[in-house]
């Protein structure tokens, strides 16, 4: 039995609730307190319209009030800047701000089915029933 497992060391948080977006969407705040990493998983369903420039990007904040775009050097992988229908994307945030959120921007499309989940990882807690001194 593993001392630590992924389930005990991660937590899924909804940033952009699954929806048919007809405009921009600011995702819910993901609080990084108690976690050392975060992975964003974006799913896209149907896209109506022909522009193909809808995007999901990240914003960060130190106070959960004033938000700014996350710079590319604070992202592992890349934010999807031209979403494709029926596709999933993933990318990570390595910046130092306490709060982060996904942001959806509609391009020339009329609407896009989109969702974004954040998987907080390397949590500052031990798996249930285990201690650091436990033997495997």
C-alpha positions as CSV (number, residue, x, y, z in Angstrom):
1,X,0.0,0.0,0.0
2,X,1.4,3.4,-0.9
3,X,2.0,5.9,1.8
4,X,0.5,8.7,-0.2
5,X,-2.0,8.4,-3.1
6,X,-3.2,10.9,-5.6
7,X,-6.7,11.0,-4.3
8,X,-5.6,12.0,-0.8
9,X,-3.2,14.5,-2.2
10,X,-5.5,16.3,-4.6
11,X,-8.8,18.1,-4.6
12,X,-11.0,19.0,-7.6
13,X,-12.5,22.5,-7.6
14,X,-14.9,23.8,-10.2
15,X,-13.7,27.1,-11.8
16,X,-16.0,27.4,-14.8
17,X,-19.2,25.4,-14.3
18,X,-20.2,23.4,-17.4
19,X,-22.3,25.7,-19.5
20,X,-23.2,27.0,-23.0
21,X,-21.3,30.3,-22.9
22,X,-22.6,33.1,-25.0
23,X,-20.2,35.7,-23.7
24,X,-17.1,36.0,-21.4
25,X,-17.0,34.0,-18.1
26,X,-14.9,34.7,-15.1
27,X,-14.4,31.4,-13.3
28,X,-14.8,30.9,-9.6
29,X,-11.7,31.5,-7.4
30,X,-9.4,28.7,-6.7
31,X,-7.7,29.3,-3.3
32,X,-4.1,27.9,-3.4
33,X,-3.8,28.0,0.4
34,X,-2.9,24.4,1.5
35,X,-1.8,23.3,-1.9
36,X,1.5,23.4,-3.7
37,X,0.3,22.9,-7.3
38,X,-2.7,23.2,-9.5
39,X,-3.7,21.7,-12.9
40,X,-6.5,23.1,-14.9
41,X,-8.6,20.7,-17.1
42,X,-10.8,22.4,-19.7
43,X,-13.4,20.6,-21.7
44,X,-15.1,21.9,-24.8
45,X,-18.2,20.5,-26.4
46,X,-20.0,22.1,-29.3
47,X,-18.9,25.4,-30.8
48,X,-21.4,27.4,-32.9
49,X,-20.1,30.1,-35.2
50,X,-17.1,30.1,-37.5
51,X,-14.4,32.3,-35.9
52,X,-12.5,29.7,-33.9
53,X,-10.8,32.1,-31.5
54,X,-12.5,31.4,-28.2
55,X,-10.0,30.9,-25.4
56,X,-9.5,29.9,-21.8
57,X,-6.8,31.8,-19.9
58,X,-5.7,32.2,-16.3
59,X,-5.9,35.2,-14.0
60,X,-4.2,35.5,-10.6
61,X,-4.8,37.7,-7.5
62,X,-3.2,38.2,-4.1
63,X,-6.4,39.5,-2.6
64,X,-9.2,37.7,-4.5
65,X,-10.3,41.2,-5.7
66,X,-7.8,42.6,-8.1
67,X,-7.1,40.2,-11.0
68,X,-4.4,40.2,-13.7
69,X,-3.5,37.8,-16.5
70,X,-1.0,35.1,-15.7
71,X,2.3,35.4,-17.6
72,X,3.3,32.6,-19.9
73,X,6.4,31.8,-17.7
74,X,4.0,30.9,-14.8
75,X,2.1,28.3,-16.9
76,X,3.2,24.7,-17.5
77,X,2.0,23.8,-21.0
78,X,-0.1,26.5,-22.7
79,X,-3.5,28.0,-22.3
80,X,-5.9,27.0,-25.2
81,X,-6.2,30.2,-27.3
82,X,-8.2,28.7,-30.2
83,X,-10.6,26.2,-28.7
84,X,-11.6,23.2,-30.8
85,X,-15.0,21.4,-30.5
86,X,-15.1,18.1,-28.5
87,X,-11.6,18.6,-27.1
88,X,-10.0,18.5,-23.7
89,X,-7.0,20.6,-22.6
90,X,-4.8,20.7,-19.5
91,X,-2.2,23.2,-18.2
92,X,-0.7,24.1,-14.9
93,X,-0.1,27.2,-12.8
94,X,3.2,27.7,-11.0
95,X,2.9,31.4,-10.0
96,X,3.1,32.6,-6.5
97,X,-0.3,34.3,-6.0
98,X,-2.7,32.8,-3.5
99,X,-5.8,32.9,-5.9
100,X,-6.1,31.8,-9.5
101,X,-9.1,31.4,-11.8
102,X,-9.9,30.3,-15.3
103,X,-11.4,32.9,-17.7
104,X,-13.3,32.1,-20.8
105,X,-13.3,34.6,-23.7
106,X,-15.7,34.2,-26.6
107,X,-14.3,35.1,-30.0
108,X,-16.4,35.5,-33.1
109,X,-18.4,32.4,-32.2
110,X,-22.0,32.7,-31.1
111,X,-21.7,30.2,-28.2
112,X,-19.4,27.5,-26.9
113,X,-20.0,24.6,-24.5
114,X,-17.2,24.9,-22.0
115,X,-16.1,23.8,-18.5
116,X,-12.9,24.2,-16.4
117,X,-11.9,22.2,-13.4
118,X,-8.9,22.9,-11.2
119,X,-7.1,20.0,-9.6
120,X,-5.3,21.3,-6.5
121,X,-2.4,19.0,-5.7
122,X,0.4,18.3,-3.2
123,X,-2.0,19.2,-0.4
124,X,-0.7,20.0,3.0
125,X,-2.4,17.0,4.7
126,X,-1.8,13.3,5.1
127,X,-4.0,10.6,3.7
128,X,-6.8,9.4,6.0
129,X,-5.4,6.6,8.3
130,X,-1.8,7.3,7.4
131,X,1.0,9.2,9.1
132,X,4.4,10.2,7.8
133,X,5.9,7.5,10.1
134,X,3.6,4.7,8.7
135,X,5.3,1.7,7.1
136,X,4.2,0.5,3.7
